[in-house]
Amino acid sequence: MTTPSQGKNPTALIVRGGWDGHEPVQTTDSFVPFLTDNGYQVRVEDSTKIYADADYLATVDLIVQVVTMSTIERDELKGLRAAVAAGTGLAGWHGGIADSYRNEADYLQLIGGQFAHHQAKGRPAELKGEAGDNFVRYSVNIVPEQADHPIVAGISDFELETEQYWVLSDDYNDVLATTTIPSRDFDNWHRPITCPAIWTRQWGKGKVFVCTPGHQLSVVQDPSVRTIIERGLLWVTR
């Protein structure tokens, strides 16, 4: 896959912040060399205030957002939605895009999915109250009908040991991969739940890419996850 540049170097804006547990600085920094090697001019911001700058966003070809459990001002959200509708690509992973602004319906509509739950790996009495309580071994399954999509082409189903996201979503998403959350004898749900794990979404003239794996640097460095995210960044770029 080549950088989707049309006679000029594409511009990428990285917006990061929110909960530090998702390592927004470390994970986004790890992709900067990839972007620059592919000819992108990269700008990094630690605040969503930049979204309110409509004149600047009009020059941006790709927004990489990793902002978890945060808030966004109305003019910032309006600017983000307008930029994507006009053709700016929007991409991110894990809670940095799928659990960013829980109280903003307009953001949830733009992204197409919202984190709802990640199951613990054992019974409540067995848990230690640590982040690792929510790290489970699970599979990411490529949707057979999407196996030739440029983002996942040549990638087989793979396993991870990290948080498995249960997301609420709609059928406007183009789902590239799913994950199935089992129903155990102590869970409150009574059958397995299959959720989108990787998807794209067309919004106006722009594209959205979401990869739910990506809890921390070690996850985005998994070879399959890394390849999928890198391809996703290129694919959504204006």
Buried (B, 14 or more C-beta within 10 A) or exposed (E): EEBBBEEEEBBBBBBBBBBEEBBBBBBBBBBBEBBEEBEBBBEBBEEBBBBBBEEBBEEBBBBBBBBBBBBBEEEBBBBBBBBBEBBBBBBBBBBBBBBBBEEBEBBBEBBBBBBBBBBBBEEEEEEEEEEEBBBBEBBBBBBEEBEEBEBBEEBEEBEBBBBBBBBEBEEEBBBBBBBBBEBEEEBEEEEEBEBBBBBBBBBBEBBBBBBBBBBBBBBBEBEBBBBBBBBBBBBBBB
